Amino acid sequence: MDGTKSIPRMRTAAKIVAEIKALDPDTEVTEFHIRKLAKDGTVPVVWAGRKALINLDDVLDLMRLGTARPTEEAAPAVGGIRRIDTRRCKS
């Protein structure tokens, strides 16, 4: 490198999807997915007022590397209404 830093390509979620569609018209990446990545903290976000700006290169790198499959948490064992056996209760 020549010692200069490149300017980050900051985009909104909609514009990131448009850029990806320009590179790959048959992409399955949606604006909802990009927004979810930002909300989960998977990709960093810079707020400009109410507008969330995301680095396009970070998203492309993430798409190249992939993410881990989300793990499913076990449902709690306790919950709901339990039946009381009235034959065993003596008044």
Number of C-alpha atoms within 10 A of each C-alpha: 4 4 5 6 7 6 6 11 12 17 20 18 24 13 15 24 21 17 14 18 15 11 10 11 10 9 11 11 15 16 16 12 13 19 17 14 18 19 13 9 10 14 17 16 18 13 10 8 7 6 12 17 20 25 18 21 14 16 19 13 10 14 11 9 9 9 9 6 6 6 6 6 6 6 7 6 6 7 7 6 6 7 6 8 7 7 6 7 7 5 3
